Amino acid sequence: MTNIALPLRVTGSGIVKERSLKRSIDGLIDLLLTTPLFSATSDPFFGFVFNNVKFEIFNEHEGVVYDSSDTGGVYGLQGLYDKKISGSSRNMNTYAAELKEAIVNYEKRLDNVTVSMTYMREERQVYVTVKGVIIATKKEYVYRNILKIWN
């Protein structure tokens, strides 16, 4: 199985391949994290809903995002503003659960996916951890990233 490198690069000999399975999976998760929902024309559901609220009002004490529009939510997504930023994918009312759903839908090389997101108020950063098992190798997989908060 060949893994395409992300970001996508085309050379004279074709599309650049990624030799490391872990780096290939990391690249797809990076892409999911940085792509807002409804921004990819070929698949509007590719991405992570957290990017759709990055310009909204953020309550640091409650760890939630407020809806600053009078339209009832971004693109009509119900419950978008009821989610907690800090939490694990085991809790349905968290952005971590949304990210887990995106990873399960688009990263078929992982199994037993869990996601945690921890907001550090003093640092204004969200620590993202994704764990799972790489299906092809049966090895444990861990991905870590830090998202900077927009306030």
C-alpha positions in Angstrom: 0.0 0.0 0.0 1.3 3.4 -0.9 0.6 6.5 1.1 0.3 9.9 -0.6 2.3 12.7 1.0 0.3 15.6 2.4 0.3 18.4 1.5 0.0 17.0 -2.0 3.1 17.5 -4.1 3.4 16.6 -7.8 6.8 16.2 -9.4 8.0 15.2 -12.9 7.7 11.5 -11.8 4.2 11.8 -10.3 2.7 12.3 -6.9 5.1 12.3 -4.0 4.6 9.2 -1.8 5.1 9.1 2.0 7.2 6.2 3.2 6.2 6.4 6.8 2.7 5.2 7.5 2.5 7.2 10.8 3.5 10.4 9.0 0.9 9.8 6.4 -1.8 9.3 9.0 -0.5 12.4 10.9 -0.8 14.4 7.6 -4.4 13.4 7.1 -5.3 14.3 10.7 -3.5 17.7 10.3 -5.5 18.3 7.2 -8.8 17.4 9.0 -7.9 19.8 11.8 -7.2 22.7 9.6 -10.1 22.3 7.1 -13.4 23.9 8.1 -16.5 21.9 7.3 -18.2 22.9 4.0 -15.0 24.4 2.5 -14.0 21.4 0.3 -16.2 21.4 -2.8 -15.5 17.8 -3.6 -16.6 16.7 -0.1 -18.3 19.3 2.0 -18.2 17.1 5.1 -14.4 16.8 5.1 -12.9 18.8 7.9 -13.4 19.7 11.5 -16.3 21.8 12.7 -14.0 23.6 15.3 -12.6 25.8 12.4 -16.1 27.0 11.6 -16.4 28.8 14.9 -12.9 30.3 15.2 -14.2 33.9 14.8 -16.9 33.5 17.3 -16.9 34.8 20.9 -15.0 32.4 23.2 -15.9 32.2 26.9 -12.6 31.3 28.6 -14.2 30.5 32.0 -16.9 28.2 30.7 -14.7 26.7 27.9 -17.5 27.2 25.3 -18.0 29.1 22.1 -20.9 31.6 21.9 -23.0 32.1 18.8 -22.5 35.8 17.9 -24.8 35.6 14.9 -28.6 35.8 14.8 -28.8 33.0 12.2 -29.0 30.1 14.7 -25.5 28.7 14.0 -22.9 28.2 11.4 -24.4 26.7 8.2 -27.4 25.5 10.3 -25.3 23.0 12.4 -27.5 22.3 15.4 -25.8 22.1 18.8 -22.5 23.5 17.6 -22.4 26.1 20.4 -23.4 23.6 23.1 -20.1 21.7 22.9 -17.3 21.9 25.4 -13.8 22.6 24.1 -12.1 20.5 26.8 -13.1 16.9 27.0 -12.8 13.5 25.5 -14.5 11.7 22.6 -16.4 9.6 25.1 -18.5 12.6 25.9 -20.9 13.5 23.1 -21.1 17.2 23.8 -17.5 18.0 23.1 -15.5 19.0 20.1 -13.3 16.0 20.7 -16.3 13.8 19.8 -16.7 15.7 16.6 -13.0 15.2 15.7 -13.2 11.5 16.5 -16.2 11.2 14.1 -14.3 13.0 11.4 -11.2 10.7 11.9 -13.3 7.5 11.9 -15.0 8.6 8.7 -11.9 9.7 6.8 -8.9 7.8 8.3 -9.7 4.1 7.6 -6.1 3.0 8.6 -6.9 3.6 12.3 -9.0 1.5 14.7 -10.1 2.1 18.3 -9.8 5.9 17.9 -10.1 8.1 20.9 -9.6 11.9 21.0 -9.0 14.3 23.9 -8.9 18.1 23.7 -7.6 20.0 26.7 -7.9 23.8 26.9 -5.2 25.6 28.8 -6.6 29.0 29.6 -3.3 30.6 30.7 -1.7 29.5 27.5 -4.7 30.1 25.3 -4.1 26.8 23.6 -5.9 23.6 23.0 -3.9 20.4 23.3 -5.2 17.7 21.0 -4.3 14.0 21.4 -5.5 11.3 19.1 -4.9 7.6 20.0 -5.7 4.5 18.2 -4.3 1.3 16.6 -2.8 1.2 13.1 -4.8 -1.6 11.4 -2.0 -2.8 9.1 0.7 -3.1 11.8 -1.4 -3.5 14.9 0.9 -0.9 16.5 -0.4 1.8 18.9 -0.8 5.2 17.3 -0.5 8.6 19.1 -0.9 12.0 17.5 -0.4 15.3 19.3 -1.1 18.9 18.2 -1.6 22.3 19.7 -4.3 24.7 18.5 -3.9 28.3 19.3 -7.1 30.0 20.6 -8.3 33.0 18.6 -8.8 35.5 21.5 
